[in-house]
Amino acid sequence: MASSRNNTLEFSSGGSTVLGALDSKTGRIGAIQVVIETTFATLTADNVDQSLQALTGVAIPAGTVLYGEFSSVAVTTGLAICHRY
């Protein structure tokens, strides 16, 4: 049985960064965990189609986890954790 790329990501070895209002992060981000309802100004990922841009400017509820190969994340309001890989 083939495994997907997300099954093989090792988030614990890459570390994490907490982003609050007006914070941003660039680099290799494998998942974004929303801790408090969050609105993103920027979400850039090479392996996610154009619909990802529809999530900017929209309140994402707490508890949501976005998976992908993100290269840039910016928070307008809220609190999110970016997990590197």
trRosetta pair geometry for C-beta under 8 A, 3 or more apart (Angstrom, degrees):
i j d omega theta_ij theta_ji phi_ij phi_ji
3 7 4.4 -108 -180 76 107 140
3 8 6.0 107 119 -44 127 101
4 7 5.0 105 58 -2 73 101
4 8 7.7 -158 95 1 46 88
5 8 6.1 -73 -160 42 36 103
5 9 6.9 53 148 -45 70 93
6 9 5.7 -31 -150 0 41 117
6 30 7.6 147 -124 179 73 106
6 67 5.4 25 -118 179 135 142
9 30 4.7 150 -160 -171 148 154
9 31 7.6 139 114 -25 155 105
9 85 4.7 -59 -158 -119 101 146
10 13 4.5 21 126 18 116 114
10 14 6.9 133 98 -17 73 93
10 85 6.3 122 58 -143 54 88
11 14 5.9 -71 -154 39 39 107
11 16 7.4 38 170 -69 102 97
11 30 5.9 -135 -90 69 90 130
11 31 6.3 -35 -97 26 136 119
11 83 4.2 -4 -152 168 121 127
11 84 7.3 127 -148 69 66 39
11 85 5.9 -54 -92 -83 54 86
13 85 7.7 56 68 -145 88 53
14 28 7.1 -105 -150 97 141 106
14 30 7.1 114 44 4 160 119
14 83 6.8 94 78 166 116 67
14 84 3.4 -140 149 103 117 84
14 85 4.6 -113 -32 -95 156 19
15 83 7.9 -178 103 -151 33 55
15 84 5.3 9 65 42 73 118
16 81 5.3 6 -180 179 123 105
16 82 6.5 158 -158 81 67 49
16 83 5.0 -27 -102 -102 94 62
16 84 6.8 -161 -85 8 37 79
17 25 5.2 141 89 -104 146 146
17 81 7.1 158 78 -158 39 60
17 82 4.8 -12 59 58 92 102
17 84 7.2 61 -7 -32 98 104
18 35 8.0 -8 -139 0 98 147
18 79 6.9 -8 -173 -168 96 93
18 80 7.7 161 -155 87 53 38
18 81 5.4 -29 -100 -102 64 77
18 82 8.0 -168 -80 20 17 73
19 23 4.0 -161 -153 92 78 122
19 24 7.0 65 -137 -85 128 16
19 25 5.9 -108 -73 -16 126 113
19 73 6.6 -143 -19 115 170 114
19 74 7.9 -151 -173 -142 143 28
19 75 4.6 149 138 -9 113 132
19 79 7.2 163 86 -151 54 46
19 80 5.1 -14 61 65 101 85
19 81 7.4 172 17 -93 77 25
19 82 6.1 52 -15 -15 117 106
20 23 5.2 82 51 -6 55 125
20 75 6.5 -159 127 91 15 146
20 78 7.6 -159 -151 97 50 37
20 79 5.4 -11 -106 -102 69 79
21 75 6.2 -111 -109 119 26 106
21 76 6.9 -13 -143 140 74 32
21 77 5.1 7 -108 -118 102 47
21 78 6.9 119 -73 29 75 37
22 75 6.9 -52 -1 86 16 79
22 76 7.2 36 -70 -140 53 32
23 74 7.4 -169 101 -146 40 58
23 75 5.4 14 56 41 77 111
24 41 7.8 -62 -88 59 108 116
24 42 6.9 31 -129 48 115 125
24 72 7.2 -2 -177 -170 108 81
24 73 6.5 175 -153 93 64 52
24 74 3.8 -15 -103 -103 104 83
24 75 7.1 -164 -79 15 54 66
25 29 6.6 98 112 -68 120 135
25 72 7.5 173 90 -146 51 42
25 73 5.2 0 55 57 91 96
25 74 7.9 179 21 -76 55 50
25 82 5.0 -146 70 31 158 165
26 71 6.3 12 -157 159 77 65
26 72 4.9 -6 -107 -101 83 76
26 73 7.9 -179 -78 23 42 61
27 71 7.1 -175 69 -152 12 54
27 84 6.4 -20 117 -116 122 116
28 69 7.3 -37 -150 -161 75 80
28 71 7.3 -11 -90 -106 41 64
28 84 5.7 79 88 -156 79 86
28 85 5.8 -100 138 60 109 69
29 32 6.6 37 157 -62 126 87
29 69 7.7 127 71 -170 57 34
29 70 3.9 -37 75 73 109 105
29 71 7.2 -167 24 -74 93 18
29 73 6.1 -30 40 -15 173 125
29 82 4.7 -52 -132 -172 126 108
29 83 6.8 105 -160 67 73 44
29 84 5.9 -60 -101 -96 52 57
29 85 7.6 96 -162 9 15 83
30 67 7.0 -9 159 -149 68 72
30 68 7.5 -178 -160 74 38 33
30 69 6.8 -9 -108 -102 59 52
30 70 7.5 -144 -60 25 12 86
30 83 5.7 -60 61 99 88 92
30 84 6.8 85 4 -175 91 19
30 85 3.7 56 -35 -18 134 125
31 65 5.7 -4 -174 -176 113 101
31 66 6.7 156 -158 80 58 51
31 67 5.1 -20 -103 -102 87 65
31 68 7.8 125 -93 27 45 53
31 82 7.7 161 87 -154 49 44
31 83 4.5 3 59 47 92 118
32 43 7.8 -96 2 -124 163 108
32 65 7.1 161 79 -157 47 52
32 66 4.4 -4 53 54 100 103
32 70 6.6 41 -38 -9 112 161
32 73 6.1 162 -98 -118 136 153
32 80 5.5 8 -179 172 96 127
32 81 7.3 161 -158 79 50 46
32 82 5.6 -16 -106 -102 78 67
32 83 7.5 -156 -77 16 31 78
33 64 7.8 166 -153 91 43 49
33 65 5.1 -12 -103 -107 70 86
33 80 6.4 158 79 -163 46 71
33 81 4.5 -10 58 56 103 98
33 83 6.8 58 -11 -23 105 109
34 37 7.1 32 167 -116 121 25
34 38 4.8 -140 -137 19 103 119
34 60 5.1 -139 -90 113 159 110
34 61 6.8 115 108 98 143 34
34 62 5.6 -142 124 -119 95 37
34 63 6.7 -29 79 37 94 28
34 64 4.4 21 29 56 127 88
34 65 7.3 -143 13 -73 76 39
34 66 7.7 67 -29 -10 99 95
34 78 7.0 -20 -154 158 94 138
34 79 7.8 112 -165 86 55 56
34 80 5.2 -33 -105 -105 54 94
35 38 7.7 68 42 -41 60 120
35 62 6.2 -11 147 -137 23 96
35 78 7.8 151 61 165 72 90
35 79 4.5 -52 67 106 111 103
35 80 6.3 -178 9 -98 83 31
35 81 6.2 74 -37 -17 114 96
36 62 5.5 -18 -124 -88 22 114
36 78 5.0 -170 94 -159 87 75
36 79 4.1 58 28 33 105 101
37 59 5.3 10 175 -175 111 105
37 60 6.8 168 -156 78 60 46
37 61 5.7 -29 -105 -124 87 40
37 62 5.4 -66 -52 -35 58 83
37 77 8.0 1 108 113 80 99
37 78 5.4 -118 102 -111 45 120
38 59 7.3 143 73 -152 25 58
38 60 5.2 -24 67 57 80 98
38 62 7.9 104 -10 -80 84 61
38 75 5.9 -61 -163 -138 113 107
38 76 8.0 132 -180 50 69 71
38 77 6.7 -174 -142 95 49 57
38 78 2.9 -163 -100 102 64 154
38 79 6.4 -128 -79 42 111 30
38 80 4.8 31 -90 -48 172 108
39 57 6.4 19 -170 -142 108 20
39 58 6.7 176 -127 75 84 22
39 59 5.4 -44 -72 -89 91 56
39 60 7.2 155 -88 8 38 79
39 75 7.3 106 77 -165 52 65
39 76 4.3 -45 99 60 100 115
39 77 4.9 34 34 44 104 88
39 78 6.0 140 12 -7 58 120
40 43 5.1 48 135 -45 151 101
40 55 6.4 25 46 126 125 92
40 56 5.2 -86 95 -115 90 66
40 57 7.7 -64 72 -20 59 36
40 60 7.1 23 -12 -4 100 127
40 73 6.7 -70 -140 -161 121 79
40 74 6.5 111 -168 77 75 56
40 75 6.0 -55 -109 -106 60 49
40 76 6.5 141 -153 1 7 90
40 80 7.8 5 -79 -9 98 158
41 56 6.3 41 -173 -157 17 107
41 57 7.6 64 -111 -63 44 67
41 74 4.2 -50 63 103 103 111
41 75 7.0 49 7 121 90 4
41 76 4.6 120 -50 -58 92 93
42 56 6.6 23 -90 -113 20 129
42 72 5.5 -47 139 130 126 104
42 73 6.4 173 94 -149 85 21
42 74 3.8 55 32 24 103 106
43 52 5.5 -131 110 162 117 105
43 53 7.3 -171 64 -94 96 41
43 55 5.8 -7 26 81 155 114
43 56 5.8 -155 13 -66 98 93
43 66 7.6 -51 -146 142 135 163
43 70 6.7 -68 -164 -128 72 118
43 72 7.6 166 -149 92 16 71
43 73 6.1 23 -107 -114 60 73
44 70 6.5 106 78 -158 55 73
44 71 5.1 -58 105 61 106 87
44 72 3.9 27 36 49 122 99
44 73 7.6 -135 28 -61 73 48
45 48 4.1 44 88 19 127 111
45 52 5.9 -154 37 -129 109 170
45 68 4.2 2 -151 140 154 135
45 69 5.6 125 -159 71 92 56
45 70 4.6 -52 -85 -93 95 57
45 71 6.7 154 -102 5 40 77
46 69 5.5 -40 47 90 93 114
46 71 6.6 59 -26 -21 95 121
47 68 5.8 -176 71 -162 95 87
47 69 4.7 70 13 27 116 110
48 51 7.7 -100 160 62 92 77
48 52 4.4 78 122 -56 124 135
48 68 4.7 -23 -44 -130 120 145
48 69 7.9 -176 -18 41 88 68
49 52 6.8 154 77 -13 44 91
50 53 6.0 -31 -179 14 64 112
51 54 5.2 -32 -171 13 61 121
51 55 7.9 66 141 -21 67 91
52 55 5.9 -48 -172 20 48 114
52 68 7.6 40 -105 -77 138 173
53 56 5.7 -36 -164 12 53 113
54 58 7.2 16 147 -11 62 140
55 58 5.6 -98 -156 46 41 117
55 60 6.6 31 -168 -70 104 119
55 66 7.7 108 171 -103 169 145
57 76 7.6 55 -99 -6 47 155
59 78 7.8 146 -141 -60 77 135
60 64 5.1 -103 166 54 103 152
60 66 7.8 -36 -161 -42 156 119
60 78 7.7 103 56 171 85 178
61 64 5.6 109 71 -28 69 113
66 70 7.7 66 114 -50 113 132
70 73 5.7 31 160 -50 140 104
70 82 7.4 -108 82 -143 138 110
73 80 7.4 -111 160 98 136 138
73 82 5.7 176 47 -90 150 132
75 78 6.0 -121 -167 64 117 86
75 79 7.6 55 -165 -100 159 22
75 80 5.8 -179 -88 23 129 112
